[in-house]
Amino acid sequence: MTQDGHEIPFNRAYRTGRETAHIESAIESKHLSSGGRFTKLCEGWLTERTGSERAMMTTSCTAALEMAAILAGVGEGDEVVMPSFGFVTTATAFVLRGATPVFVDVREDTLCADAELVEGGMTDATKAIVPVDYAGVACDMDALRSLAEARGVMMIEDAAQGLMASRDGRALGSFGDLGALSFHETKNVTCGEGGALLVNDPDCVERAEILRDKGTNRQRFERGETAKYTWIDIGSSYAMSDLNAAFLWGQLEEAEAITASRRTSWDRYHERFEELEAEGLVRRPIVPDACVHNAHMYYLLLAGPDARRQVIDDLDGRGINAVFHYVPLHSSPAGRRYGRAAGELPVTDDVSERLLRLPLWADMPPETVDTVIDAVRASVTRSARVR
Ligand SMILES: *Cc1c(COP(=O)(O)O)cnc(C)c1O
C-alpha cells in the first residue's frame, strides 16, 4: 500500500542508490548553495548531452520558464502563443511579466504544438512561441523553428518532460532559443523539485546568469571578469542548491538505465494494447518516426468522458491509480482571465476529456504492468458491451 491508498500508485520516485553518498559529499565540501561541484557536474552533463550552448540548473522548470520570459523581453501588450494542452506554469511564467498567453490547439496525433496551429494564433503583438513536448515526444521542430525565424519571434521550448528524448538525433530542449527541463518528482529523472534552463542562443547566456543570481554580476565577479560585485539588473533567486544537484547527479549518472527501464514497461503496454486499439476500444500514443521518446508517460485515449470515469473507478477498485491530464488552460478560470483562445480548440477539448495516464515508473515489475493491462482490458470491454 502506498500513501494514497493504492497498491499500484501512478508514480513511484526512483532511487538509484547513489544519491545519499553524493549528498554526504556535498555536505563535507561545505558548499551547499548553488554553483558547487555537483551543480557543475549536472550542468556539464546536460550541456554535453543536449548540445546546448549552456545549461543552468534552476530551482524548477517553472523558474527556468520565468527566466525565459524575462530573456524574451515580454511585457504588457505582448502576446505569447502556446498550446492550451500544456501545464499551468507554461502560461504563468509569461502572465507574471504582464504578457497575454494565446492558447492554440494541438495536433491530433502527438498532442503537441503544430506550426500551422501556432501560426494561426500569431498577431503583430506576438513576441514568443512556446511549444510543449508532450509526453517526451517532440513537436515538429523544423517547422516551428522556421516559423519563429520568419516572424522574428523567440522560440521557448517547454521540454519539462523531455530529458533523454530526441528528434532527428537532436535532444529535446535544444531546438528553441531557450529550453526548459524539469526534475520534479513526477519526471523521469528527479531531485524532488528542480529544473534547468538550456540557453541555446549564445547572446542570452550573460543575462541569464545575472537573472538567476538575484540580478547581480556574481558569476562574472567569481570568474574575475569584473572588479565589483553589485546589483545590475532585475532577477530572482532561481539557482539550484548543490544539495539538490548532488541528489540529481546520482540520477543523471543512471539516466540511460532509468530511461531503458521505463521504456520496457512502455513497450509492454503498447504491445499489449494493440488488440484493444484494433477493436476500436482505445487509441494508443502515436510517436513519429523522427522521434525517440523517453517513456515519460503511457496514456490511452478512451471512447469519451463516461468511459474514462468508468475505467478510473474500475482501476481504483482494484487498487490501481490512473489519472487524467490536463484541464485545458484556455478553459481554466485563470486562463480565461489572463489569456485567450485563438478560436475553437476541438482537439484539446476532446482529448482532455478522454485521456487516461497509466502507472509507470522505473523498475516497475512486468507483472504489475500486466495487472494494469488486464484491469484496463476488463473495464473497457465491459463498458463497450454496456453501450
Ligand atoms: C512538470 C512540468 C512543468 C513544471 O515543472 P516544475 O519543475 O515542477 O516547475 C512545466 N511544463 C510541463 C509541460 C511539465 O510537464
The ligand as an SDF file (V2000), in Angstrom:
LIG
                    3D

 15 15  0  0  0  0  0  0  0  0999 V2000
    6.2560   19.3530  -14.9630 C   0  0  0  0  0  0  0  0  0  0  0  0
    6.0270   20.3900  -15.9790 C   0  0  0  0  0  0  0  0  0  0  0  0
    6.3150   21.7530  -15.7540 C   0  0  0  0  0  0  0  0  0  0  0  0
    6.7400   22.2810  -14.4130 C   0  0  0  0  0  0  0  0  0  0  0  0
    7.9020   21.7070  -13.8940 O   0  0  0  0  0  0  0  0  0  0  0  0
    8.3880   22.1110  -12.4250 P   0  0  0  0  0  0  0  0  0  0  0  0
    9.8110   21.6300  -12.3940 O   0  0  0  0  0  0  0  0  0  0  0  0
    7.5070   21.3990  -11.4610 O   0  0  0  0  0  0  0  0  0  0  0  0
    8.2990   23.5840  -12.3000 O   0  0  0  0  0  0  0  0  0  0  0  0
    6.1550   22.6450  -16.7980 C   0  0  0  0  0  0  0  0  0  0  0  0
    5.7080   22.2520  -18.0050 N   0  0  0  0  0  0  0  0  0  0  0  0
    5.3950   20.9640  -18.2600 C   0  0  0  0  0  0  0  0  0  0  0  0
    4.9170   20.5840  -19.6220 C   0  0  0  0  0  0  0  0  0  0  0  0
    5.5200   19.9880  -17.2540 C   0  0  0  0  0  0  0  0  0  0  0  0
    5.1980   18.7240  -17.5140 O   0  0  0  0  0  0  0  0  0  0  0  0
  1  2  1  0
  2  3  1  0
  2 14  2  0
  3  4  1  0
  3 10  2  0
  4  5  1  0
  5  6  1  0
  6  7  2  0
  6  8  1  0
  6  9  1  0
 10 11  1  0
 11 12  2  0
 12 13  1  0
 12 14  1  0
 14 15  1  0
M  END
$$$$
